[in-house]
């Protein structure tokens, strides 16, 4: 109902929905990854993975280098699809991870407004999800070109 009201208001002002969409910005980087689950009980493994990423709420140093960026992250509530974590500080962006209802995978979407931010988020997720037995974190490894 809200969308229809907003659309009607825009129409009365002689504007279309594109006047709202044009104000939206594109992220500096984005990535879509599917993490395989190699466990016979993939639903339980997926839930354990979601619980693990939910624990990222707070501030930490990204794993890796000596001068690693400081990431401040928080769980976004409510979220009906899985777990969404928002980042601010040296890295600005978010990720959403959820379990597939039918396949043994964890779909993962990452967006960063900071160049290099997707790699930082991937490293953080690799460390966190690497502790969950049954989750294949190899898709989070950046390829050296």
Backbone as JSON Lines, residues from 0, in Angstrom:
{"i":0,"aa":"X","n":[0.82,-1.19,0.0],"ca":[0.0,0.0,0.0],"c":[0.87,1.25,0.0]}
{"i":1,"aa":"X","n":[1.95,1.22,0.78],"ca":[2.84,2.37,0.85],"c":[3.42,2.7,-0.51]}
{"i":2,"aa":"X","n":[3.81,1.65,-1.29],"ca":[4.37,1.87,-2.6],"c":[3.37,2.57,-3.51]}
{"i":3,"aa":"X","n":[2.11,2.11,-3.47],"ca":[1.08,2.73,-4.31],"c":[0.86,4.18,-3.92]}
{"i":4,"aa":"X","n":[0.87,4.47,-2.63],"ca":[0.69,5.85,-2.18],"c":[1.84,6.72,-2.65]}
{"i":5,"aa":"X","n":[3.05,6.21,-2.53],"ca":[4.23,6.95,-2.97],"c":[4.2,7.16,-4.48]}
{"i":6,"aa":"X","n":[3.83,6.12,-5.23],"ca":[3.74,6.23,-6.68],"c":[2.68,7.24,-7.09]}
{"i":7,"aa":"X","n":[1.54,7.24,-6.4],"ca":[0.47,8.2,-6.71],"c":[0.93,9.62,-6.42]}
{"i":8,"aa":"X","n":[1.63,9.81,-5.32],"ca":[2.15,11.13,-4.96],"c":[3.15,11.62,-6.01]}
{"i":9,"aa":"X","n":[4.04,10.75,-6.44],"ca":[5.0,11.11,-7.49],"c":[4.27,11.47,-8.79]}
{"i":10,"aa":"X","n":[3.25,10.69,-9.13],"ca":[2.48,10.94,-10.35],"c":[1.82,12.32,-10.3]}
{"i":11,"aa":"X","n":[1.25,12.66,-9.15],"ca":[0.6,13.97,-9.0],"c":[1.61,15.11,-9.14]}
{"i":12,"aa":"X","n":[2.86,14.84,-8.78],"ca":[3.91,15.86,-8.91],"c":[4.56,15.85,-10.29]}
{"i":13,"aa":"X","n":[4.06,14.98,-11.17],"ca":[4.6,14.9,-12.53],"c":[5.92,14.15,-12.62]}
{"i":14,"aa":"X","n":[6.18,13.3,-11.63],"ca":[7.42,12.53,-11.61],"c":[7.1,11.05,-11.68]}
{"i":15,"aa":"X","n":[8.08,10.28,-12.11],"ca":[7.95,8.82,-12.15],"c":[8.82,8.2,-11.07]}
{"i":16,"aa":"X","n":[8.76,6.89,-10.98],"ca":[9.55,6.17,-9.99],"c":[11.05,6.34,-10.25]}
{"i":17,"aa":"X","n":[11.42,6.63,-11.49],"ca":[12.84,6.83,-11.82],"c":[13.42,8.03,-11.08]}
{"i":18,"aa":"X","n":[12.59,8.98,-10.68],"ca":[13.11,10.13,-9.92],"c":[13.61,9.7,-8.54]}
{"i":19,"aa":"X","n":[13.1,8.59,-8.03],"ca":[13.56,8.06,-6.74],"c":[14.77,7.14,-6.98]}
{"i":20,"aa":"X","n":[14.67,6.29,-7.98],"ca":[15.73,5.33,-8.26],"c":[17.03,6.02,-8.66]}
{"i":21,"aa":"X","n":[16.95,7.12,-9.38],"ca":[18.15,7.83,-9.83],"c":[19.01,8.33,-8.67]}
{"i":22,"aa":"X","n":[18.43,8.48,-7.5],"ca":[19.16,8.96,-6.33],"c":[19.95,7.86,-5.63]}
{"i":23,"aa":"X","n":[19.66,6.61,-5.99],"ca":[20.36,5.49,-5.37],"c":[21.77,5.37,-5.94]}
{"i":24,"aa":"X","n":[22.71,5.0,-5.09],"ca":[24.1,4.88,-5.55],"c":[24.48,3.41,-5.73]}
{"i":25,"aa":"X","n":[25.49,3.17,-6.54],"ca":[26.02,1.84,-6.77],"c":[27.16,1.61,-5.79]}
{"i":26,"aa":"X","n":[27.33,0.38,-5.32],"ca":[28.47,0.09,-4.44],"c":[29.77,0.14,-5.22]}
{"i":27,"aa":"X","n":[30.88,0.37,-4.52],"ca":[32.19,0.34,-5.17],"c":[32.49,-1.08,-5.65]}
{"i":28,"aa":"X","n":[32.06,-2.08,-4.87],"ca":[32.31,-3.49,-5.21],"c":[31.15,-4.35,-4.73]}
{"i":29,"aa":"X","n":[30.96,-5.46,-5.4],"ca":[29.97,-6.42,-4.93],"c":[30.39,-7.82,-5.36]}
{"i":30,"aa":"X","n":[29.88,-8.81,-4.65],"ca":[30.21,-10.19,-4.96],"c":[29.06,-11.09,-4.53]}
{"i":31,"aa":"X","n":[28.78,-12.1,-5.35],"ca":[27.8,-13.13,-5.01],"c":[28.53,-14.46,-4.98]}
{"i":32,"aa":"X","n":[28.41,-15.16,-3.89],"ca":[29.15,-16.41,-3.68],"c":[28.19,-17.46,-3.15]}
{"i":33,"aa":"X","n":[28.42,-18.69,-3.54],"ca":[27.66,-19.82,-3.03],"c":[28.63,-20.74,-2.32]}
{"i":34,"aa":"X","n":[28.47,-20.88,-1.01],"ca":[29.35,-21.71,-0.21],"c":[28.75,-23.11,-0.06]}
{"i":35,"aa":"X","n":[29.42,-24.13,-0.58],"ca":[28.9,-25.49,-0.45],"c":[28.96,-25.99,1.0]}
{"i":36,"aa":"X","n":[27.99,-26.81,1.34],"ca":[27.97,-27.46,2.65],"c":[28.23,-28.95,2.41]}
{"i":37,"aa":"X","n":[29.28,-29.46,3.03],"ca":[29.67,-30.87,2.87],"c":[29.34,-31.66,4.12]}
{"i":38,"aa":"X","n":[28.1,-31.6,4.52],"ca":[27.66,-32.3,5.73],"c":[26.38,-33.05,5.4]}
{"i":39,"aa":"X","n":[26.22,-34.23,5.97],"ca":[25.0,-35.0,5.7],"c":[23.76,-34.29,6.22]}
{"i":40,"aa":"X","n":[23.9,-33.54,7.31],"ca":[22.79,-32.75,7.85],"c":[23.04,-31.28,7.52]}
{"i":41,"aa":"X","n":[22.8,-30.94,6.23],"ca":[23.15,-29.6,5.8],"c":[22.32,-28.5,6.46]}
{"i":42,"aa":"X","n":[21.11,-28.81,6.89],"ca":[20.28,-27.81,7.57],"c":[20.91,-27.42,8.91]}
{"i":43,"aa":"X","n":[21.36,-28.39,9.67],"ca":[21.99,-28.12,10.97],"c":[23.32,-27.38,10.78]}
{"i":44,"aa":"X","n":[24.08,-27.78,9.78],"ca":[25.36,-27.12,9.49],"c":[25.12,-25.67,9.08]}
{"i":45,"aa":"X","n":[24.12,-25.43,8.25],"ca":[23.79,-24.07,7.82],"c":[23.39,-23.22,9.01]}
{"i":46,"aa":"X","n":[22.61,-23.78,9.92],"ca":[22.21,-23.02,11.11],"c":[23.41,-22.7,11.98]}
{"i":47,"aa":"X","n":[24.34,-23.63,12.1],"ca":[25.56,-23.37,12.88],"c":[26.37,-22.24,12.23]}
{"i":48,"aa":"X","n":[26.42,-22.23,10.9],"ca":[27.13,-21.16,10.18],"c":[26.46,-19.8,10.41]}
{"i":49,"aa":"X","n":[25.14,-19.77,10.36],"ca":[24.42,-18.51,10.6],"c":[24.64,-18.02,12.02]}
{"i":50,"aa":"X","n":[24.66,-18.94,12.97],"ca":[24.94,-18.56,14.37],"c":[26.35,-18.0,14.5]}
{"i":51,"aa":"X","n":[27.3,-18.58,13.77],"ca":[28.69,-18.12,13.83],"c":[28.82,-16.69,13.3]}
{"i":52,"aa":"X","n":[28.19,-16.39,12.17],"ca":[28.31,-15.03,11.62],"c":[27.53,-14.03,12.46]}
{"i":53,"aa":"X","n":[26.5,-14.49,13.16],"ca":[25.76,-13.58,14.05],"c":[26.64,-13.08,15.19]}
{"i":54,"aa":"X","n":[27.67,-13.84,15.52],"ca":[28.57,-13.44,16.6],"c":[29.55,-12.35,16.19]}
{"i":55,"aa":"X","n":[29.53,-11.93,14.93],"ca":[30.44,-10.88,14.46],"c":[30.03,-9.49,14.93]}
{"i":56,"aa":"X","n":[28.96,-9.37,15.64],"ca":[28.46,-8.09,16.12],"c":[29.52,-7.41,17.0]}
{"i":57,"aa":"X","n":[30.03,-6.26,16.57],"ca":[31.03,-5.54,17.36],"c":[32.12,-4.94,16.51]}
{"i":58,"aa":"X","n":[33.27,-4.71,17.11],"ca":[34.42,-4.11,16.43],"c":[35.59,-5.07,16.49]}
{"i":59,"aa":"X","n":[36.27,-5.22,15.38],"ca":[37.45,-6.07,15.37],"c":[38.41,-5.62,14.28]}
{"i":60,"aa":"X","n":[39.6,-6.17,14.31],"ca":[40.57,-5.93,13.25],"c":[40.41,-7.04,12.24]}
{"i":61,"aa":"X","n":[40.38,-6.67,10.97],"ca":[40.25,-7.69,9.94],"c":[41.45,-8.61,9.99]}
{"i":62,"aa":"X","n":[41.25,-9.91,9.77],"ca":[42.38,-10.84,9.84],"c":[43.35,-10.58,8.7]}
{"i":63,"aa":"X","n":[44.61,-10.86,8.96],"ca":[45.6,-10.73,7.89],"c":[46.76,-9.84,8.27]}
{"i":64,"aa":"X","n":[46.94,-8.8,7.5],"ca":[48.12,-7.94,7.6],"c":[48.26,-7.24,8.95]}
{"i":65,"aa":"X","n":[49.48,-6.75,9.19],"ca":[49.8,-6.01,10.41],"c":[48.95,-4.74,10.52]}
{"i":66,"aa":"X","n":[48.81,-4.01,9.45],"ca":[48.02,-2.77,9.44],"c":[46.62,-3.03,8.9]}
{"i":67,"aa":"X","n":[46.01,-4.09,9.35],"ca":[44.69,-4.48,8.86],"c":[43.65,-3.43,9.24]}
{"i":68,"aa":"X","n":[42.67,-3.22,8.37],"ca":[41.63,-2.25,8.67],"c":[40.79,-2.65,9.88]}
{"i":69,"aa":"X","n":[40.3,-1.66,10.57],"ca":[39.4,-1.9,11.69],"c":[37.98,-1.92,11.14]}
{"i":70,"aa":"X","n":[37.28,-3.01,11.41],"ca":[35.91,-3.14,10.94],"c":[34.97,-3.08,12.12]}
{"i":71,"aa":"X","n":[33.95,-2.27,11.97],"ca":[32.88,-2.18,12.96],"c":[31.66,-2.77,12.29]}
{"i":72,"aa":"X","n":[31.12,-3.79,12.9],"ca":[29.98,-4.45,12.27],"c":[28.86,-4.68,13.27]}
{"i":73,"aa":"X","n":[27.67,-4.74,12.73],"ca":[26.51,-4.98,13.57],"c":[25.48,-5.8,12.8]}
{"i":74,"aa":"X","n":[24.79,-6.65,13.52],"ca":[23.72,-7.45,12.94],"c":[22.54,-6.53,12.68]}
{"i":75,"aa":"X","n":[21.98,-6.64,11.48],"ca":[20.82,-5.83,11.11],"c":[19.55,-6.6,11.48]}
{"i":76,"aa":"X","n":[18.68,-5.95,12.26],"ca":[17.4,-6.54,12.67],"c":[16.27,-5.66,12.19]}
{"i":77,"aa":"X","n":[15.14,-6.15,11.81],"ca":[14.88,-7.56,11.58],"c":[15.43,-7.97,10.21]}
{"i":78,"aa":"X","n":[15.68,-9.23,10.05],"ca":[16.05,-9.78,8.76],"c":[15.37,-11.14,8.64]}
{"i":79,"aa":"X","n":[14.6,-11.28,7.61],"ca":[13.78,-12.48,7.47],"c":[14.4,-13.53,6.55]}
{"i":80,"aa":"X","n":[15.56,-13.21,5.96],"ca":[16.15,-14.13,4.99],"c":[17.31,-14.95,5.54]}
{"i":81,"aa":"X","n":[18.0,-14.44,6.53],"ca":[19.19,-15.09,7.04],"c":[19.83,-14.15,8.04]}
{"i":82,"aa":"X","n":[21.12,-13.87,7.85],"ca":[21.83,-12.94,8.72],"c":[22.44,-11.86,7.84]}
{"i":83,"aa":"X","n":[22.13,-10.63,8.17],"ca":[22.71,-9.48,7.46],"c":[23.58,-8.72,8.46]}
{"i":84,"aa":"X","n":[24.82,-8.46,8.05],"ca":[25.77,-7.71,8.87],"c":[26.13,-6.44,8.12]}
{"i":85,"aa":"X","n":[26.07,-5.33,8.83],"ca":[26.4,-4.02,8.27],"c":[27.77,-3.59,8.8]}
{"i":86,"aa":"X","n":[28.58,-2.98,7.95],"ca":[29.93,-2.55,8.3],"c":[30.07,-1.04,8.2]}
{"i":87,"aa":"X","n":[30.83,-0.47,9.13],"ca":[31.22,0.93,9.05],"c":[32.65,1.02,9.6]}
{"i":88,"aa":"X","n":[33.24,2.18,9.54],"ca":[34.64,2.32,9.96],"c":[35.52,2.33,8.73]}
{"i":89,"aa":"X","n":[36.65,1.61,8.77],"ca":[37.56,1.55,7.63],"c":[36.93,0.86,6.43]}
{"i":90,"aa":"X","n":[35.95,0.0,6.68],"ca":[35.22,-0.68,5.61],"c":[33.74,-0.36,5.77]}
{"i":91,"aa":"X","n":[33.12,0.09,4.69],"ca":[31.7,0.41,4.7],"c":[30.99,-0.54,3.73]}
{"i":92,"aa":"X","n":[29.95,-1.21,4.2],"ca":[29.22,-2.12,3.34],"c":[28.37,-3.09,4.15]}
{"i":93,"aa":"X","n":[28.07,-4.24,3.57],"ca":[27.24,-5.23,4.24],"c":[27.4,-6.58,3.56]}
{"i":94,"aa":"X","n":[26.95,-7.62,4.26],"ca":[26.77,-8.92,3.61],"c":[25.49,-9.54,4.14]}
{"i":95,"aa":"X","n":[24.93,-10.41,3.32],"ca":[23.76,-11.19,3.69],"c":[24.07,-12.64,3.37]}
{"i":96,"aa":"X","n":[23.94,-13.49,4.36],"ca":[24.14,-14.92,4.17],"c":[22.87,-15.62,4.64]}
{"i":97,"aa":"X","n":[22.47,-16.62,3.88],"ca":[21.25,-17.34,4.22],"c":[21.43,-18.8,3.84]}
{"i":98,"aa":"X","n":[20.53,-19.62,4.3],"ca":[20.59,-21.02,3.91],"c":[19.61,-21.26,2.78]}
{"i":99,"aa":"X","n":[20.0,-22.13,1.89],"ca":[19.1,-22.55,0.83],"c":[18.13,-23.56,1.42]}
{"i":100,"aa":"X","n":[16.89,-23.5,1.0],"ca":[15.9,-24.43,1.53],"c":[16.05,-25.83,0.96]}
{"i":101,"aa":"X","n":[16.6,-25.93,-0.26],"ca":[16.61,-27.22,-0.94],"c":[18.01,-27.75,-1.25]}
{"i":102,"aa":"X","n":[18.99,-26.88,-1.37],"ca":[20.33,-27.29,-1.76],"c":[21.31,-27.11,-0.6]}
{"i":103,"aa":"X","n":[22.35,-27.92,-0.55],"ca":[23.34,-27.8,0.52],"c":[24.34,-26.67,0.25]}
{"i":104,"aa":"X","n":[23.84,-25.45,0.24],"ca":[24.69,-24.28,0.0],"c":[24.25,-23.12,0.9]}
{"i":105,"aa":"X","n":[25.17,-22.18,1.06],"ca":[24.89,-20.91,1.74],"c":[25.07,-19.79,0.72]}
{"i":106,"aa":"X","n":[24.0,-19.23,0.16],"ca":[24.16,-18.08,-0.73],"c":[24.63,-16.87,0.08]}
{"i":107,"aa":"X","n":[25.57,-16.14,-0.48],"ca":[26.19,-15.0,0.19],"c":[26.28,-13.84,-0.77]}
{"i":108,"aa":"X","n":[25.78,-12.68,-0.37],"ca":[25.91,-11.44,-1.14],"c":[26.71,-10.46,-0.31]}
{"i":109,"aa":"X","n":[27.7,-9.83,-0.95],"ca":[28.54,-8.84,-0.27],"c":[28.56,-7.57,-1.12]}
{"i":110,"aa":"X","n":[28.41,-6.42,-0.46],"ca":[28.57,-5.12,-1.13],"c":[29.44,-4.25,-0.25]}
{"i":111,"aa":"X","n":[30.31,-3.48,-0.89],"ca":[31.17,-2.56,-0.16],"c":[31.2,-1.21,-0.87]}
{"i":112,"aa":"X","n":[31.11,-0.16,-0.07],"ca":[31.26,1.2,-0.6],"c":[32.72,1.62,-0.58]}
{"i":113,"aa":"X","n":[33.57,0.76,-0.01],"ca":[35.0,1.02,0.12],"c":[35.75,0.13,-0.85]}
{"i":114,"aa":"X","n":[36.58,0.69,-1.74],"ca":[37.39,-0.17,-2.6],"c":[38.26,-1.11,-1.75]}
{"i":115,"aa":"X","n":[38.24,-2.38,-2.08],"ca":[38.97,-3.39,-1.31],"c":[38.18,-3.95,-0.15]}
{"i":116,"aa":"X","n":[37.0,-3.41,0.07],"ca":[36.18,-3.84,1.2],"c":[35.64,-5.25,1.07]}
{"i":117,"aa":"X","n":[35.31,-5.68,-0.14],"ca":[34.8,-7.04,-0.33],"c":[35.86,-8.05,0.1]}
{"i":118,"aa":"X","n":[37.12,-7.81,-0.24],"ca":[38.19,-8.73,0.16],"c":[38.33,-8.79,1.68]}
{"i":119,"aa":"X","n":[38.19,-7.66,2.35],"ca":[38.28,-7.62,3.82],"c":[37.12,-8.43,4.43]}
{"i":120,"aa":"X","n":[35.92,-8.24,3.91],"ca":[34.75,-8.96,4.42],"c":[34.9,-10.46,4.16]}
{"i":121,"aa":"X","n":[35.42,-10.83,2.98],"ca":[35.64,-12.25,2.66],"c":[36.63,-12.88,3.64]}
{"i":122,"aa":"X","n":[37.7,-12.17,3.98],"ca":[38.68,-12.71,4.93],"c":[38.06,-12.92,6.3]}
{"i":123,"aa":"X","n":[37.25,-11.97,6.72],"ca":[36.57,-12.09,8.01],"c":[35.63,-13.29,8.0]}
{"i":124,"aa":"X","n":[34.89,-13.46,6.92],"ca":[33.98,-14.6,6.81],"c":[34.74,-15.92,6.71]}
{"i":125,"aa":"X","n":[35.86,-15.93,6.0],"ca":[36.66,-17.16,5.88],"c":[37.13,-17.61,7.25]}
{"i":126,"aa":"X","n":[37.58,-16.66,8.07],"ca":[38.04,-17.0,9.41],"c":[36.88,-17.51,10.26]}
{"i":127,"aa":"X","n":[35.76,-16.82,10.2],"ca":[34.59,-17.17,11.02],"c":[33.98,-18.5,10.6]}
{"i":128,"aa":"X","n":[33.72,-18.64,9.3],"ca":[33.07,-19.86,8.81],"c":[34.03,-21.04,8.72]}
{"i":129,"aa":"X","n":[35.33,-20.77,8.72],"ca":[36.32,-21.84,8.71],"c":[36.27,-22.68,9.98]}
{"i":130,"aa":"X","n":[35.67,-22.14,11.02],"ca":[35.53,-22.86,12.29],"c":[34.31,-23.79,12.3]}
{"i":131,"aa":"X","n":[33.47,-23.68,11.27],"ca":[32.25,-24.49,11.2],"c":[32.53,-25.7,10.33]}
{"i":132,"aa":"X","n":[32.54,-26.86,10.94],"ca":[32.81,-28.09,10.2],"c":[31.7,-28.34,9.19]}
{"i":133,"aa":"X","n":[32.11,-28.58,7.95],"ca":[31.14,-28.88,6.9],"c":[30.92,-27.74,5.92]}
{"i":134,"aa":"X","n":[31.39,-26.54,6.22],"ca":[31.24,-25.41,5.3],"c":[32.53,-25.28,4.48]}
{"i":135,"aa":"X","n":[32.39,-25.33,3.16],"ca":[33.53,-25.17,2.26],"c":[33.77,-23.68,2.04]}
{"i":136,"aa":"X","n":[34.85,-23.16,2.63],"ca":[35.15,-21.72,2.54],"c":[36.06,-21.38,1.36]}
{"i":137,"aa":"X","n":[36.41,-22.37,0.54],"ca":[37.33,-22.1,-0.57],"c":[36.81,-21.03,-1.55]}
{"i":138,"aa":"X","n":[35.49,-20.88,-1.76],"ca":[35.05,-19.79,-2.64],"c":[35.35,-18.38,-2.08]}
{"i":139,"aa":"X","n":[35.69,-18.31,-0.79],"ca":[36.03,-17.02,-0.2],"c":[37.49,-16.64,-0.41]}
{"i":140,"aa":"X","n":[38.29,-17.56,-0.91],"ca":[39.7,-17.3,-1.15],"c":[39.86,-16.5,-2.43]}
{"i":141,"aa":"X","n":[40.49,-15.33,-2.33],"ca":[40.73,-14.53,-3.52],"c":[41.79,-15.21,-4.36]}
{"i":142,"aa":"X","n":[41.56,-15.2,-5.65],"ca":[42.51,-15.8,-6.58],"c":[43.62,-14.81,-6.91]}
{"i":143,"aa":"X","n":[44.84,-15.3,-6.95],"ca":[45.98,-14.46,-7.3],"c":[46.1,-14.45,-8.82]}
{"i":144,"aa":"X","n":[46.11,-13.24,-9.36],"ca":[46.19,-13.13,-10.83],"c":[47.52,-12.56,-11.25]}
